[in-house]
Amino acid sequence: MDTLIMYNTTVGVMAGLALMLVPRFWAVASGTKAPLLFMDRTAFSRTGWVAAFAGLALVLYPLALAGTLLHPLHSEKSWIDTLFFEPSLILGAAVIAAGWWLARHVRHDDQVDIQQLRAGLVPTTWIIFWIGVVLVFCAAAIVRFDAVGGAPEAEPITGRIGHLPAIENLGFGLGLYGLAALGCLVFGTALRGRSRLAWHILYWSWSISGAGFALFSALNFYTHTGLLINFHHLQTDPGFDIFRW
């Protein structure tokens, strides 16, 4: 059971933050109107965004790489590492590239040439699109093959609905992976700035799926800790009540 409590929680939080921050970066840098930014619409700092992307990448990329290579969750569900860590690894690489490009090409007076920014991101649209294709098939696999399953009954909160695995599978497959995939697939259209619909789809799909990944993974710091503690007590007291919040 110890293999379950790995760095997938941290990777999930970092991936969710990346999905939420990227459309907000574009909105602030380009002056595009967007709701719920939760940041100053008129202030753009090149060094601030470089630091934010670098901080995310510093955590996300090495942990996703370790998960991809070492398969820490293999003993429980051999397919989970492929579905979770490998897309996160590609996302981490994209965040590194974004931070590097910003550090090199945005003027030091923090004035953004939006046309230069669009031109610089054009090759990236291929990468983001194919991340979207990967996520589509991940979502399909999760829903079709019950890949996530239900939480064990010893896990607080989520264990209460563990007997209904369809809830987690649909939530992950459609609500998280599916929405993230949708944003990736319209990224190129939104980048060109010719479709407000594409921009809104990108903004909301990544904002909602990013918040979902981050919140669920943050919650796992509580639920996974409770799961390990409950199993620890069960080893010494078989009558221990595991149905605790």
VEXDO-954874 format. One record per residue (C-alpha): x, y, z. Coordinates in steps of 0.2 Angstrom, whole numbers, padded with zeros to 4 digits, always signed. Layout:
N
XYZ...
//
This chain:
245
+0000+0000+0000+0015+0012+0003+0017+0013-0016+0001+0022-0018+0007+0037-0007+0020+0043-0019+0023+0060-0028+0007+0059-0039-0001+0071-0027+0012+0084-0030+0012+0081-0048-0007+0083-0049-0006+0100-0040+0008+0106-0051-0001+0101-0067-0017+0109-0061-0008+0125-0058+0000+0125-0075-0016+0123-0083-0024+0137-0073-0009+0149-0076-0006+0147-0094-0022+0155-0100-0020+0168-0087-0003+0172-0093-0010+0175-0110-0024+0186-0104-0012+0197-0095+0001+0198-0108-0010+0201-0122-0023+0212-0113-0037+0199-0118-0052+0200-0107-0055+0185-0096-0065+0183-0080-0059+0176-0063-0041+0181-0066-0037+0183-0048-0023+0195-0053-0020+0212-0059-0025+0214-0077-0014+0228-0080+0002+0222-0073+0014+0211-0083+0031+0206-0076+0042+0195-0087+0053+0190-0072+0037+0186-0062+0030+0174-0075+0047+0166-0078+0049+0163-0060+0032+0155-0059+0034+0144-0074+0052+0139-0067+0045+0135-0050+0032+0124-0058+0044+0115-0070+0057+0112-0056+0044+0101-0047+0033+0095-0061+0046+0089-0073+0058+0078-0062+0044+0070-0053+0034+0066-0068+0050+0059-0076+0053+0048-0061+0035+0042-0062+0037+0038-0080+0053+0029-0078+0051+0020-0061+0032+0016-0062+0029+0019-0043+0011+0014-0044+0014-0002-0054+0011-0014-0040-0007-0008-0037-0012-0003-0055+0001-0006-0069-0008+0006-0081-0010+0022-0069+0008+0028-0071+0006+0028-0090-0011+0038-0089-0005+0050-0076+0014+0053-0076+0018+0053-0095+0006+0067-0100+0012+0076-0085+0030+0074-0091+0025+0082-0108+0017+0096-0099+0032+0099-0088+0043+0100-0104+0031+0113-0112+0032+0123-0096+0051+0123-0096+0050+0129-0114+0038+0143-0110+0049+0149-0096+0065+0148-0107+0056+0158-0121+0050+0171-0110+0067+0174-0101+0075+0175-0118+0063+0185-0129+0052+0197-0119+0059+0214-0117+0067+0218-0100+0055+0233-0099+0041+0221-0098+0033+0227-0115+0025+0212-0124+0025+0212-0143+0010+0201-0145+0013+0197-0163+0031+0191-0158+0023+0181-0144+0010+0173-0156+0024+0169-0169+0035+0161-0155+0021+0150-0150+0016+0144-0167+0027+0128-0167+0021+0124-0149+0003+0123-0156+0008+0106-0164+0015+0099-0147-0001+0106-0137-0013+0098-0150-0005+0081-0149-0005+0082-0130-0024+0085-0132-0024+0069-0143-0015+0059-0130-0027+0066-0117-0042+0061-0127-0037+0043-0127-0032+0043-0109-0050+0049-0105-0057+0036-0116-0047+0022-0108-0052+0029-0090-0070+0028-0094-0070+0012-0105-0059+0001-0094-0063+0008-0076-0045+0013-0075-0046+0024-0060-0058+0013-0050-0065+0018-0033-0055+0022-0018-0053+0009-0004-0065+0010+0010-0051+0014+0022-0048+0031+0013-0056+0046+0021-0069+0055+0011-0067+0047-0006-0068+0030+0002-0086+0033+0006-0091+0032-0013-0078+0019-0017-0092+0007-0021-0097+0018-0035-0081+0018-0046-0091+0026-0060-0091+0043-0051-0072+0044-0050-0070+0037-0068-0082+0049-0076-0075+0063-0066-0057+0060-0071-0061+0054-0089-0073+0068-0094-0071+0081-0081-0052+0082-0079-0044+0073-0094-0058+0077-0106-0058+0096-0103-0040+0097-0103-0039+0089-0120-0052+0101-0127-0042+0116-0122-0027+0108-0130-0036+0104-0146-0042+0122-0148-0025+0130-0143-0019+0134-0160-0036+0142-0165-0036+0152-0149-0018+0158-0152-0022+0165-0169-0034+0177-0160-0048+0175-0174-0060+0166-0163-0067+0172-0147-0076+0155-0145-0060+0146-0146-0052+0157-0133-0067+0155-0121-0066+0136-0123-0047+0136-0120-0049+0148-0105-0063+0139-0096-0058+0121-0100-0040+0123-0093-0046+0133-0079-0059+0120-0073-0049+0105-0077-0034+0113-0069-0043+0118-0053-0050+0100-0053-0033+0092-0054-0026+0104-0041-0040+0102-0029-0042+0083-0030-0023+0081-0028-0022+0093-0013-0036+0084-0005-0026+0068-0007-0013+0074+0005-0027+0072+0018-0035+0057+0011-0019+0047+0008-0012+0052+0025-0028+0045+0033-0027+0029+0022-0010+0025+0028-0014+0029+0046-0030+0018+0045-0020+0004+0038-0007+0006+0051-0020+0005+0065-0029-0010+0057-0012-0020+0058-0012-0019+0077-0031-0018+0080-0042-0028+0067-0058-0020+0075-0052-0002+0072-0066+0009+0064-0059+0014+0047-0074+0023+0042-0068+0040+0048-0068+0057+0039
//
